[in-house]
Amino acid sequence: MATRHCTAMCRCQRHTPPAAAARAAVRKHAKQGVNRDLALRVYTTRLLGGNPRLVLHGGGNTSVKTKMTDTAGDTVDVLCVKGSGWDMGDIEPPGLPAVRLDTIRKLRRLKKLSDGDMVNAQRGALLDSTSPNPSVETLLHAFLPHKFVDHTHSDAVLSVTDQPDGADICHDIYGDRVALVPYIMPGFDLAQSCARIWEKHPDVEGLILLKHGIFTFGEDAREAYERMIDLVTGAEKRLARAKPAKSFSKARIPSKTASAEDIAPILRGAVAAEAGGDWRRMVMDFRDTPHVMKYVNGRDISRYATTGPVTPDHVIRTKPKPLIVPVPIAGGLPSFAAEVKSLVANYAAGYARYFERNNKKLKTPKIMLDPMPRVILVPGVGLFGLGKSAKDASIAADLAETTARVVADAEELGVYKCIPEKDIFEIEYWSLEQAKLGKTVEKPLSRHVVAVTGGGSGIGAATATAFARQGAEVAVLDRDLKAAQAVSTVIGGIAVKCDVTSAASVDKAFAEICGAFGGLDILVSNAGAAWEGRIGDVDEKTLRASFELNFWGHQRCAQAAVAIMKAQGTGGALLFNISKQAVNPGPDFGPYGLPKASTLFLSRQYAIDHGADGIRSNAVNADRIRSGLLTGAMITSRSKARGLSEEDYMAGNLLGREVTAGDVAQAFVDLSLAKKTTGAVLTVDGGNIAAALR
């Protein structure tokens, strides 16, 4: 138990931040014109922010009071405080915008200050008007007299304060070392309260904000940092003495449960909402670490998991409560799917009731956010984080994991208890927090998961890039994993090893996609290779090898994709890379053209058989694209066969222009967005009447 609670401190360099590293940071930033105070502020902020047990995803904030020169050349007192959109783990000096300290401190004279006026006042006090918005807790930092102020949402501190008697536990741990601040929503009122409480206890090392987090302060960066570490260590030591909670005794879990990959499409489809003839989908992120499994398998999960967020700001990403679904039994997925659908409907209805009972109390009513869960707990399997992107899903999953740890520790001390529902609602619908999430406009293929076979090079790589550019989450599939990784690293997707000629490899690859993103919406079946030979002379082995890749590879992938899409129940798109050879065969190219012609008809068969499932099936007919398939040697061979130069051969079309892999990629994207087009073939060849469909 004790070992578990020392992790945070070890990662935070528990003893003393190395003086050499601090000096190096000062020298580094001095070259950029950054003064010593701000350089040290950046250095210790990164130390704190690099520890997920203290800070997660933009949470927490730090500040330093120093002097800077304004535009007029005057030296002024400023507060450099963490800015909106910056993360403490990788913050740089621009992430700590400077505000005029005297201007901000004058606000303490006021009795009331709205959030909007507070933001305006803070922006008006900026030394540089192009800086990001200062933290919503800027006034709290300003009203305290200390030079350096640190704020984290320490897991350990939350575990000891998220209790009915959290204040008593803190008194027992810290005595007079800290002052306690009752829960107040961040903003002007909290800043005033903290300042008044500190003035009554001016010798304390920090403030513990009950059910929120912890502040420490000092006259130099080291003092504030070391106080944070020491106080958090005190909470960790108290937790280390606690006994295992009975509420986490394992519930009875059937031995044969379905896998996360099997149930992910069911869950993902259940939380998708119809929107304008399409679906508003979610991306998912799965976790099954030991502490997650302890949490989801606990016998009292329906109580402790639905109490509320461990710290208020989590609600923006996780909703007030997770969705809890039953244990999925292997072989019983149809009944599981039906029950999940009902539970999601009940969750949405419950969220609407939560919104109505709290919204009616407001002078200025809010507009309800979407009612779908952001965390799904599955006993026997693990948890899923949900979001509009893989990044958002990962954040939700990270916060859910943190919740699992904090609640487990809290239950070992007593009974987990967070802020009341009305306060949770106030944070979830707080305009300042909502503004952080509403700044970006979603791209056309946001919330979509795309798989591209043969994605490691040529047309596949260009297609993966094009879909990522439109906001999709992309799985780059290739039998050459290193090639796939090279592409995925650039576009921000995932690389999956997949040999489409192997049924086992295809099954494993598509299961991996479901595990990574929760499902699949678009398949670009692109992998292929060209075999040449006069059809009357070609050996059977060559022809079978070509069919294995250029026909059966497409069928295997399409079949796997359709199974996922049907489980989701939200339709989808199959996109096949066929070839001019499927329509207008050339000499000595039958081993390639024959399976491609079959794939053309395969595409149309999927359109016929699965249109009722909302699955569209279309193809792109491209010609003469430089790629791993049409190599330099093959271009030389084909151009000589036609008596043309290589340049004339590649531009041998009505437009007289060479067609690129990027042009083909754009065609795939366009077809994916053509929501009422299926059974179609889009030709991308610069104009070749002989290859036109009749």
Wavefront OBJ file of the C-alpha trace (Angstrom):
o trace
v 0.000 0.000 0.000
v 2.730 2.440 0.901
v 4.528 1.797 -2.364
v 1.426 2.676 -4.345
v 1.238 6.103 -2.737
v 4.856 7.084 -3.372
v 4.582 7.026 -7.161
v 3.620 10.663 -7.479
v 6.504 11.865 -5.389
v 9.074 9.776 -7.179
v 8.011 11.185 -10.524
v 8.017 14.697 -9.086
v 11.625 14.436 -7.870
v 10.466 14.311 -4.306
v 13.598 15.486 -2.618
v 14.987 18.714 -4.064
v 14.768 19.815 -7.688
v 18.348 19.557 -8.974
v 19.973 22.965 -8.732
v 21.928 22.255 -11.904
v 18.735 21.598 -13.847
v 17.184 24.797 -12.519
v 20.259 26.808 -13.509
v 20.178 25.218 -16.959
v 16.551 26.285 -17.347
v 17.427 29.848 -16.384
v 20.271 29.938 -18.917
v 18.102 28.457 -21.654
v 15.297 30.974 -21.191
v 17.672 33.897 -20.696
v 18.685 33.449 -24.333
v 15.053 34.088 -25.208
v 14.909 37.270 -23.138
v 13.062 35.617 -20.233
v 13.916 36.821 -16.732
v 15.059 34.489 -13.954
v 11.766 34.504 -12.052
v 9.747 33.412 -15.065
v 12.357 30.828 -16.083
v 12.175 29.190 -12.649
v 8.393 29.424 -12.757
v 8.385 27.473 -16.021
v 10.847 24.927 -14.625
v 8.929 23.995 -11.457
v 5.580 24.204 -13.243
v 6.826 21.504 -15.598
v 7.966 19.392 -12.649
v 4.483 19.502 -11.195
v 2.707 19.184 -14.521
v 4.690 16.135 -15.535
v 3.027 14.096 -12.814
v -0.490 12.813 -13.616
v -1.118 12.238 -9.891
v -0.948 16.019 -9.454
v -2.127 17.521 -12.740
v -4.073 16.222 -15.732
v -4.983 17.794 -19.074
v -4.705 21.488 -18.432
v -5.735 21.281 -14.787
v -4.001 23.228 -12.033
v -2.162 26.509 -12.420
v 0.894 28.373 -11.169
v 2.075 31.967 -10.989
v 4.972 34.240 -10.157
v 5.030 37.917 -9.244
v 7.902 39.727 -10.922
v 8.818 42.902 -12.808
v 8.703 43.500 -16.556
v 9.002 46.402 -18.961
v 5.862 47.656 -20.700
v 5.551 49.212 -24.160
v 6.331 52.672 -22.807
v 9.569 51.392 -21.318
v 8.366 51.583 -17.722
v 9.170 48.817 -15.241
v 5.945 47.460 -13.778
v 4.933 44.806 -11.263
v 3.254 41.895 -13.015
v 1.708 38.540 -12.239
v 2.686 35.809 -14.712
v -0.019 33.162 -14.422
v -0.843 30.061 -16.427
v -2.881 30.883 -19.508
v -5.897 29.107 -20.912
v -5.062 26.294 -23.327
v -1.633 25.578 -21.863
v -0.676 22.409 -20.015
v 1.636 22.543 -17.011
v 3.563 19.515 -18.244
v 4.992 21.209 -21.337
v 4.437 24.884 -20.632
v 6.721 27.549 -22.099
v 7.067 31.230 -21.101
v 4.274 32.387 -23.469
v 1.946 30.090 -21.518
v 2.309 32.346 -18.473
v 0.875 35.685 -19.665
v 1.756 38.755 -17.622
v -0.957 40.981 -16.144
v -0.399 44.265 -14.358
v -0.498 43.303 -10.697
v -1.722 46.628 -9.310
v -4.609 46.713 -11.775
v -5.731 43.205 -10.868
v -5.378 43.709 -7.122
v -7.677 46.727 -7.230
v -10.513 44.341 -8.004
v -10.393 43.124 -4.422
v -12.185 46.307 -3.396
v -15.308 45.103 -5.175
v -18.073 43.188 -3.449
v -19.225 41.431 -6.626
v -17.737 40.723 -10.021
v -19.352 38.688 -12.771
v -17.351 36.100 -14.644
v -17.590 38.128 -17.841
v -16.365 41.296 -16.163
v -13.566 39.338 -14.476
v -12.341 37.995 -17.831
v -12.530 41.459 -19.383
v -10.613 42.985 -16.494
v -7.919 40.332 -16.718
v -7.542 40.748 -20.474
v -7.463 44.507 -20.057
v -4.568 44.145 -17.618
v -2.438 42.051 -19.977
v 0.961 43.438 -20.813
v 0.631 41.837 -24.258
v -2.858 41.879 -25.739
v -2.073 38.857 -27.938
v -1.491 36.624 -24.907
v -3.910 33.801 -24.043
v -6.605 34.428 -21.454
v -5.134 34.280 -17.931
v -6.400 31.466 -15.700
v -9.864 31.777 -14.165
v -8.022 31.620 -10.829
v -5.812 34.620 -11.641
v -7.413 36.746 -8.931
v -6.740 34.073 -6.322
v -3.045 34.127 -7.243
v -3.004 37.921 -7.264
v -4.757 38.395 -3.917
v -2.186 36.205 -2.140
v 1.026 38.146 -1.308
v 3.520 35.374 -2.056
v 5.914 35.563 -4.987
v 5.374 31.970 -6.181
v 2.005 30.198 -5.961
v 1.360 26.575 -7.034
v -2.009 24.871 -7.491
v -2.651 21.192 -8.244
v -5.496 18.707 -8.077
v -3.479 16.099 -6.210
v -5.119 12.671 -6.214
v -4.093 12.082 -2.619
v -5.457 15.413 -1.392
v -8.725 14.795 -3.221
v -9.039 11.351 -1.629
v -8.747 12.773 1.883
v -11.021 15.773 1.249
v -13.725 13.978 -0.767
v -15.207 12.714 2.491
v -18.113 13.769 4.715
v -15.469 14.570 7.372
v -12.738 15.703 5.009
v -11.998 18.825 7.059
v -11.405 16.758 10.203
v -9.081 14.409 8.346
v -7.078 17.377 7.045
v -6.765 18.827 10.551
v -5.513 15.452 11.724
v -2.912 15.262 8.941
v -1.688 18.844 8.802
v -2.564 20.609 12.017
v -1.780 24.319 11.571
v 0.368 23.874 8.448
v -2.575 24.594 6.156
v -5.816 26.543 6.217
v -8.989 24.965 4.849
v -11.266 26.635 2.314
v -14.854 25.367 1.969
v -15.908 24.564 -1.589
v -16.662 27.653 -3.675
v -16.829 27.750 -7.441
v -13.645 29.186 -9.037
v -13.730 32.891 -9.777
v -14.002 36.154 -7.857
v -15.790 34.778 -4.779
v -13.241 31.984 -4.318
v -10.368 34.443 -4.673
v -11.871 36.725 -2.019
v -12.524 33.802 0.320
v -8.971 32.440 -0.002
v -7.475 35.867 0.635
v -9.575 36.375 3.774
v -8.762 32.911 5.109
v -5.048 33.390 4.486
v -5.125 36.740 6.309
v -6.496 34.925 9.359
v -3.735 32.303 9.073
v -0.734 34.127 7.565
v 1.813 31.525 8.690
v 0.366 28.557 6.791
v 2.295 26.789 4.026
v -0.749 26.303 1.856
v -4.501 26.288 1.411
v -6.521 23.139 0.912
v -9.664 23.782 -1.086
v -12.029 21.071 0.077
v -13.217 18.801 -2.752
v -11.169 20.845 -5.218
v -7.392 20.835 -4.747
v -4.437 22.417 -2.987
v -2.458 25.685 -3.160
v 1.055 26.179 -1.801
v 3.205 29.295 -1.885
v 6.666 30.612 -1.142
v 9.109 33.415 -1.718
v 11.044 31.358 -4.235
v 10.179 28.592 -6.672
v 11.821 25.869 -4.585
v 9.925 26.752 -1.432
v 6.521 26.678 -3.126
v 7.381 23.431 -4.911
v 8.753 21.650 -1.845
v 5.741 22.677 0.220
v 3.489 21.141 -2.423
v 5.457 17.906 -2.343
v 5.558 17.751 1.462
v 1.835 18.412 1.876
v 0.858 15.904 -0.789
v 3.191 13.380 0.837
v 1.306 13.864 4.102
v -1.950 12.901 2.404
v -0.272 9.924 0.738
v 1.072 8.658 4.044
v -2.376 8.905 5.602
v -3.856 6.891 2.757
v -1.115 4.295 3.079
v -2.379 3.453 6.580
v -5.955 2.852 5.408
v -7.527 -0.580 5.177
v -8.969 -2.121 1.989
v -12.528 -0.953 1.391
v -15.326 -3.505 1.561
v -17.136 -1.578 -1.150
v -14.429 -2.767 -3.546
v -14.933 -6.420 -2.754
v -15.233 -8.073 -6.133
v -18.742 -8.620 -7.398
v -19.612 -11.948 -8.965
v -18.290 -11.733 -12.529
v -18.960 -14.577 -15.014
v -15.782 -16.254 -16.211
v -16.557 -16.051 -19.935
v -16.962 -12.377 -20.736
v -16.868 -10.865 -24.206
v -13.789 -8.881 -25.205
v -13.524 -5.103 -25.341
v -13.057 -5.340 -29.115
v -16.306 -7.288 -29.461
v -18.448 -4.913 -27.440
v -16.869 -1.587 -28.452
v -18.867 -1.246 -31.721
v -22.079 -2.043 -29.846
v -21.384 0.668 -27.275
v -20.230 3.141 -29.900
v -23.345 2.645 -31.965
v -25.593 2.971 -28.923
v -24.242 6.417 -28.019
v -24.362 7.779 -31.575
v -27.200 10.227 -32.161
v -29.008 10.779 -35.446
v -28.264 14.205 -36.874
v -29.481 15.587 -40.182
v -29.710 12.283 -41.985
v -26.361 11.136 -40.618
v -24.983 10.210 -37.211
v -23.202 12.222 -34.554
v -20.651 9.626 -33.556
v -18.168 9.284 -30.715
v -14.594 8.007 -30.689
v -13.673 5.684 -27.825
v -10.589 4.890 -25.737
v -10.409 1.653 -23.722
v -8.660 1.060 -20.372
v -8.329 -2.108 -18.300
v -5.471 -1.394 -15.890
v -5.545 -3.208 -12.516
v -7.009 -0.249 -10.602
v -9.640 0.221 -13.331
v -10.645 -3.432 -13.054
v -10.873 -3.150 -9.266
v -13.146 -0.145 -9.724
v -15.501 -1.591 -12.349
v -15.716 -4.958 -10.595
v -16.507 -3.530 -7.150
v -19.729 -4.737 -5.602
v -20.894 -1.173 -4.778
v -20.140 0.305 -8.201
v -23.664 1.650 -8.625
v -23.096 3.903 -5.585
v -19.511 5.107 -5.653
v -19.255 5.442 -9.437
v -22.334 7.648 -9.717
v -21.649 10.012 -6.813
v -19.958 12.655 -8.978
v -16.559 13.977 -10.124
v -13.561 13.871 -7.796
v -12.733 17.499 -8.615
v -15.215 19.899 -10.225
v -13.432 20.624 -13.503
v -13.548 16.947 -14.519
v -17.278 17.212 -15.193
v -16.614 19.209 -18.359
v -14.988 16.124 -19.869
v -16.737 13.250 -18.114
v -20.332 14.381 -17.438
v -21.601 14.115 -13.847
v -21.922 10.324 -14.002
v -20.700 7.432 -16.132
v -22.929 4.913 -17.862
v -22.718 1.490 -16.212
v -23.615 -1.470 -18.417
v -23.984 -5.146 -17.501
v -21.275 -7.762 -17.834
v -21.168 -8.833 -21.502
v -21.316 -12.598 -21.717
v -19.408 -14.251 -24.531
v -21.965 -15.594 -26.989
v -24.698 -13.318 -25.653
v -23.990 -10.103 -27.542
v -27.469 -9.688 -29.118
v -29.123 -9.458 -25.698
v -26.264 -7.284 -24.429
v -26.784 -4.907 -27.366
v -30.507 -4.616 -26.655
v -29.895 -3.910 -22.968
v -27.196 -1.323 -23.737
v -29.530 0.500 -26.105
v -32.153 0.704 -23.361
v -29.606 1.842 -20.770
v -28.321 4.609 -23.046
v -31.871 5.853 -23.566
v -32.401 5.854 -19.791
v -29.088 7.672 -19.286
v -30.067 10.385 -21.768
v -33.464 10.776 -20.138
v -31.859 10.981 -16.711
v -29.427 13.613 -17.933
v -32.331 15.643 -19.325
v -34.051 15.505 -15.922
v -30.798 16.572 -14.210
v -30.577 19.499 -16.601
v -34.195 20.578 -16.138
v -34.233 20.513 -12.346
v -31.071 22.615 -12.162
v -31.688 24.862 -15.151
v -35.078 26.026 -13.870
v -33.335 27.575 -10.859
v -31.196 29.862 -13.007
v -32.034 33.478 -13.818
v -30.462 33.005 -17.241
v -31.395 29.551 -18.546
v -28.816 27.440 -20.347
v -29.136 25.315 -23.485
v -28.746 21.610 -22.770
v -25.576 19.931 -23.976
v -25.783 16.567 -25.666
v -26.962 13.977 -23.123
v -24.650 11.113 -24.074
v -22.161 9.698 -21.540
v -18.447 10.371 -21.781
v -17.414 7.373 -19.691
v -18.796 3.829 -19.895
v -17.985 1.308 -17.166
v -18.171 -2.383 -18.090
v -17.782 -4.857 -15.211
v -15.536 -7.723 -16.184
v -14.040 -5.752 -19.091
v -12.887 -2.204 -18.168
v -13.872 1.334 -19.037
v -14.228 3.430 -22.182
v -13.638 7.150 -22.493
v -15.693 8.882 -25.190
v -15.195 12.093 -27.119
v -15.525 13.786 -30.478
v -11.918 12.848 -31.254
v -9.348 10.307 -30.160
v -7.708 13.042 -28.086
v -10.929 13.915 -26.281
v -11.697 10.234 -25.710
v -8.231 9.756 -24.243
v -8.724 12.714 -21.903
v -12.051 11.303 -20.698
v -10.428 7.902 -20.152
v -7.494 9.460 -18.261
v -9.869 11.335 -15.979
v -11.928 8.191 -15.450
v -8.777 6.315 -14.454
v -7.933 9.098 -12.018
v -11.449 8.873 -10.631
v -10.970 5.135 -10.093
v -7.802 5.752 -8.063
v -9.148 8.670 -6.036
v -12.460 7.002 -5.213
v -10.756 3.741 -4.237
v -8.469 5.589 -1.824
v -11.327 7.715 -0.505
v -13.413 4.625 0.201
v -10.543 3.123 2.185
v -10.633 6.156 4.460
v -14.395 6.358 4.727
v -17.108 7.102 2.172
v -16.463 8.956 -1.061
v -18.442 12.194 -1.271
v -18.067 15.074 -3.729
v -19.735 18.465 -4.171
v -23.577 18.645 -4.406
v -25.391 18.270 -7.720
v -26.201 21.973 -8.040
v -22.487 22.780 -7.843
v -21.655 20.076 -10.373
v -24.224 21.581 -12.738
v -22.842 25.067 -12.189
v -19.382 23.927 -13.285
v -20.606 21.826 -16.222
v -22.567 24.766 -17.605
v -20.080 27.437 -16.549
v -19.660 29.689 -19.562
v -15.931 30.147 -18.931
v -15.295 26.409 -19.023
v -17.610 25.767 -21.946
v -15.723 28.383 -23.929
v -12.593 26.233 -23.741
v -14.355 23.385 -25.532
v -16.282 25.424 -28.057
v -13.491 27.272 -29.833
v -12.899 24.727 -32.580
v -15.140 24.044 -35.563
v -15.410 20.361 -36.360
v -14.079 19.244 -39.715
v -16.254 17.274 -42.187
v -14.971 13.858 -41.078
v -14.518 14.526 -37.374
v -15.893 11.676 -35.231
v -15.289 9.206 -38.092
v -12.898 6.256 -37.907
v -11.209 5.315 -41.182
v -9.089 2.285 -42.063
v -6.809 2.434 -45.101
v -5.228 -0.812 -46.298
v -1.907 -0.565 -48.057
v -1.579 2.727 -46.233
v 2.168 2.668 -45.841
v 2.975 4.111 -49.262
v 1.681 5.507 -52.533
v -2.057 5.988 -52.913
v -2.689 4.504 -49.470
v -0.391 6.956 -47.695
v -1.861 9.887 -49.622
v -5.378 8.699 -48.765
v -4.608 8.280 -45.065
v -3.200 11.804 -45.043
v -6.216 13.245 -46.857
v -8.689 11.691 -44.409
v -6.697 12.859 -41.391
v -6.698 16.360 -42.861
v -10.502 16.257 -42.851
v -10.607 15.402 -39.145
v -10.949 11.607 -39.272
v -9.213 9.188 -36.921
v -7.140 7.019 -39.251
v -5.826 3.486 -38.892
v -2.989 2.907 -41.372
v -2.920 -0.777 -42.285
v 0.020 -2.320 -44.080
v 1.926 -5.586 -44.041
v 5.039 -3.411 -43.598
v 4.459 -2.107 -40.070
v 7.397 0.317 -40.200
v 5.981 1.930 -43.331
v 2.579 2.227 -41.658
v 4.184 3.740 -38.555
v 6.024 6.316 -40.637
v 2.712 7.508 -42.106
v 0.735 7.332 -38.851
v 3.377 9.319 -36.996
v 2.998 12.180 -39.452
v -0.808 12.232 -39.557
v -1.470 11.365 -35.916
v -3.242 8.053 -36.517
v -2.379 4.495 -35.519
v -0.345 1.916 -37.423
v -1.685 -1.626 -37.696
v 0.149 -4.571 -39.208
v -2.155 -6.280 -41.678
v -1.596 -8.769 -44.470
v -4.887 -8.775 -46.375
v -4.110 -12.199 -47.854
v -4.410 -13.701 -44.346
v -7.834 -14.010 -42.746
v -6.258 -14.223 -39.287
v -4.229 -11.064 -39.899
v -7.310 -9.179 -41.106
v -9.376 -10.282 -38.095
v -6.619 -9.211 -35.707
v -6.156 -5.856 -37.435
v -9.834 -4.916 -37.350
v -10.089 -5.992 -33.711
v -7.149 -3.669 -33.005
v -8.982 -0.796 -34.681
v -12.020 -1.427 -32.477
v -9.779 -1.525 -29.426
v -8.132 1.759 -30.380
v -11.118 3.808 -31.542
v -14.230 1.812 -30.672
v -15.291 0.909 -34.193
v -15.053 1.779 -37.870
v -17.021 4.033 -40.228
v -15.070 4.069 -43.484
v -12.901 1.421 -45.119
v -10.592 2.355 -47.966
v -9.686 -1.045 -49.391
v -6.580 -0.078 -51.293
v -3.897 -2.761 -50.848
v -2.876 -4.375 -54.102
v -0.044 -5.328 -56.426
v 0.298 -5.790 -60.171
v 1.191 -9.039 -61.905
v 1.911 -9.019 -65.639
v 1.713 -11.803 -68.207
v -0.050 -12.934 -71.371
v -3.243 -14.572 -70.123
v -2.864 -17.644 -72.303
v 0.622 -18.260 -70.968
v 0.437 -17.190 -67.332
v 0.779 -19.965 -64.770
v -2.045 -20.718 -62.369
v 0.059 -19.893 -59.313
v 0.566 -16.325 -60.521
v -3.094 -15.827 -61.301
v -4.176 -17.262 -57.931
v -1.669 -15.042 -56.110
v -3.106 -11.987 -57.828
v -6.681 -12.993 -56.988
v -5.661 -13.650 -53.380
v -4.506 -10.054 -52.995
v -6.503 -8.097 -55.567
v -9.875 -9.743 -54.961
v -9.900 -11.841 -51.790
v -7.965 -9.190 -49.879
v -10.749 -6.698 -50.627
v -13.443 -9.216 -49.696
v -11.815 -10.111 -46.371
v -11.445 -6.478 -45.327
v -14.910 -5.466 -46.537
v -16.490 -8.380 -44.702
v -14.682 -7.487 -41.471
v -15.671 -3.831 -41.848
v -19.323 -4.622 -42.527
v -19.520 -6.778 -39.394
v -18.334 -3.808 -37.314
v -20.624 -1.345 -39.091
v -23.655 -3.577 -38.575
v -22.828 -3.928 -34.887
v -22.699 -0.136 -34.618
v -25.944 0.303 -36.548
v -24.882 3.689 -37.905
v -24.111 2.778 -41.491
v -20.732 3.346 -43.070
v -18.813 3.464 -46.316
v -16.773 0.927 -48.252
v -14.373 2.431 -50.776
v -12.508 0.166 -53.177
v -9.468 0.985 -55.258
v -10.131 -0.711 -58.574
v -8.312 0.107 -61.787
v -8.695 1.124 -65.375
v -7.813 -2.516 -66.069
v -11.190 -3.540 -64.645
v -12.947 -1.623 -67.419
v -10.430 -1.294 -70.224
v -7.927 -4.179 -70.051
v -4.492 -3.673 -71.521
v -2.190 -6.185 -73.172
v -0.259 -8.575 -70.933
v -2.017 -7.243 -67.832
v -4.707 -9.891 -67.388
v -3.348 -11.308 -64.096
v -3.957 -7.856 -62.578
v -7.064 -6.804 -64.490
v -9.145 -9.941 -63.919
v -9.264 -9.761 -60.086
v -9.718 -5.984 -60.305
v -12.768 -6.498 -62.519
v -14.094 -8.907 -59.894
v -13.490 -6.272 -57.207
v -15.494 -3.760 -59.212
v -18.455 -6.117 -59.140
v -17.719 -6.911 -55.476
v -18.174 -3.213 -54.707
v -21.535 -3.170 -56.446
v -22.637 -6.356 -54.703
v -21.969 -4.759 -51.318
v -24.028 -1.758 -52.417
v -26.922 -4.080 -53.271
v -26.730 -6.361 -50.254
v -25.947 -3.807 -47.535
v -27.644 -0.614 -48.637
v -30.463 -1.474 -46.235
v -27.860 -1.387 -43.437
v -26.977 2.184 -44.397
v -23.634 1.003 -45.778
v -22.572 2.689 -49.005
v -20.145 0.979 -51.377
v -18.272 2.872 -54.077
v -15.083 2.541 -56.067
v -12.370 4.722 -57.529
v -11.082 3.871 -60.982
v -7.607 5.362 -61.272
v -4.989 5.013 -63.966
v -1.260 5.599 -64.251
v -0.465 6.681 -60.693
v 3.159 6.617 -59.561
v 3.226 4.279 -56.562
v 4.624 1.055 -55.231
v 2.292 -0.661 -57.686
v 3.217 1.374 -60.752
v 6.975 1.554 -60.250
v 9.564 3.315 -62.337
v 10.495 0.056 -64.009
v 6.881 -0.664 -64.863
v 6.373 2.865 -66.211
v 9.369 2.317 -68.477
v 7.984 -1.039 -69.613
v 4.434 0.194 -70.263
v 5.567 3.373 -72.059
v 7.862 1.371 -74.353
v 5.008 -1.051 -75.136
v 3.027 1.957 -76.403
v 5.929 3.669 -78.159
v 5.754 6.719 -75.877
v 8.132 8.638 -73.682
v 7.582 8.148 -69.964
v 6.291 11.733 -69.634
v 3.814 11.284 -72.492
v 2.731 7.922 -71.112
v 1.985 9.329 -67.641
v 0.121 12.300 -69.155
v -1.609 10.276 -71.828
v -5.125 11.528 -71.146
v -7.553 14.122 -72.470
v -6.253 16.788 -70.113
v -2.627 16.013 -70.896
v -1.756 16.076 -67.206
v -0.288 13.438 -64.912
v -2.667 12.233 -62.212
v -1.165 11.922 -58.711
v -1.816 9.794 -55.655
v -3.204 12.920 -53.991
v -5.836 13.210 -56.728
v -6.978 9.659 -56.038
v -6.983 10.321 -52.301
v -9.262 13.315 -52.805
v -11.661 11.125 -54.793
v -11.907 8.716 -51.853
v -12.619 11.604 -49.478
v -15.262 13.019 -51.814
v -17.026 9.657 -52.060
v -16.971 9.279 -48.280
v -18.840 12.579 -48.019
v -21.368 11.729 -50.741
v -23.958 10.475 -48.288
v -26.515 9.446 -50.928
v -24.169 7.843 -53.441
v -23.648 4.086 -53.585
v -22.787 1.567 -56.271
v -20.813 4.248 -58.118
v -17.403 4.276 -59.766
v -15.497 7.558 -59.799
v -12.887 7.734 -62.540
v -9.661 9.599 -61.825
v -7.470 9.367 -64.901
v -7.367 12.780 -66.545
v -9.795 11.586 -69.201
v -9.634 8.225 -70.972
v -12.721 7.545 -73.066
v -11.632 3.978 -73.723
v -11.818 3.306 -69.977
v -15.158 5.054 -69.481
v -17.937 2.887 -68.069
v -20.662 1.929 -70.516
l 1 2 3 4 5 6 7 8 9 10 11 12 13 14 15 16 17 18 19 20 21 22 23 24 25 26 27 28 29 30 31 32 33 34 35 36 37 38 39 40 41 42 43 44 45 46 47 48 49 50 51 52 53 54 55 56 57 58 59 60 61 62 63 64 65 66 67 68 69 70 71 72 73 74 75 76 77 78 79 80 81 82 83 84 85 86 87 88 89 90 91 92 93 94 95 96 97 98 99 100 101 102 103 104 105 106 107 108 109 110 111 112 113 114 115 116 117 118 119 120 121 122 123 124 125 126 127 128 129 130 131 132 133 134 135 136 137 138 139 140 141 142 143 144 145 146 147 148 149 150 151 152 153 154 155 156 157 158 159 160 161 162 163 164 165 166 167 168 169 170 171 172 173 174 175 176 177 178 179 180 181 182 183 184 185 186 187 188 189 190 191 192 193 194 195 196 197 198 199 200 201 202 203 204 205 206 207 208 209 210 211 212 213 214 215 216 217 218 219 220 221 222 223 224 225 226 227 228 229 230 231 232 233 234 235 236 237 238 239 240 241 242 243 244 245 246 247 248 249 250 251 252 253 254 255 256 257 258 259 260 261 262 263 264 265 266 267 268 269 270 271 272 273 274 275 276 277 278 279 280 281 282 283 284 285 286 287 288 289 290 291 292 293 294 295 296 297 298 299 300 301 302 303 304 305 306 307 308 309 310 311 312 313 314 315 316 317 318 319 320 321 322 323 324 325 326 327 328 329 330 331 332 333 334 335 336 337 338 339 340 341 342 343 344 345 346 347 348 349 350 351 352 353 354 355 356 357 358 359 360 361 362 363 364 365 366 367 368 369 370 371 372 373 374 375 376 377 378 379 380 381 382 383 384 385 386 387 388 389 390 391 392 393 394 395 396 397 398 399 400 401 402 403 404 405 406 407 408 409 410 411 412 413 414 415 416 417 418 419 420 421 422 423 424 425 426 427 428 429 430 431 432 433 434 435 436 437 438 439 440 441 442 443 444 445 446 447 448 449 450 451 452 453 454 455 456 457 458 459 460 461 462 463 464 465 466 467 468 469 470 471 472 473 474 475 476 477 478 479 480 481 482 483 484 485 486 487 488 489 490 491 492 493 494 495 496 497 498 499 500 501 502 503 504 505 506 507 508 509 510 511 512 513 514 515 516 517 518 519 520 521 522 523 524 525 526 527 528 529 530 531 532 533 534 535 536 537 538 539 540 541 542 543 544 545 546 547 548 549 550 551 552 553 554 555 556 557 558 559 560 561 562 563 564 565 566 567 568 569 570 571 572 573 574 575 576 577 578 579 580 581 582 583 584 585 586 587 588 589 590 591 592 593 594 595 596 597 598 599 600 601 602 603 604 605 606 607 608 609 610 611 612 613 614 615 616 617 618 619 620 621 622 623 624 625 626 627 628 629 630 631 632 633 634 635 636 637 638 639 640 641 642 643 644 645 646 647 648 649 650 651 652 653 654 655 656 657 658 659 660 661 662 663 664 665 666 667 668 669 670 671 672 673 674 675 676 677 678 679 680 681 682 683 684 685 686 687 688 689 690 691 692 693 694
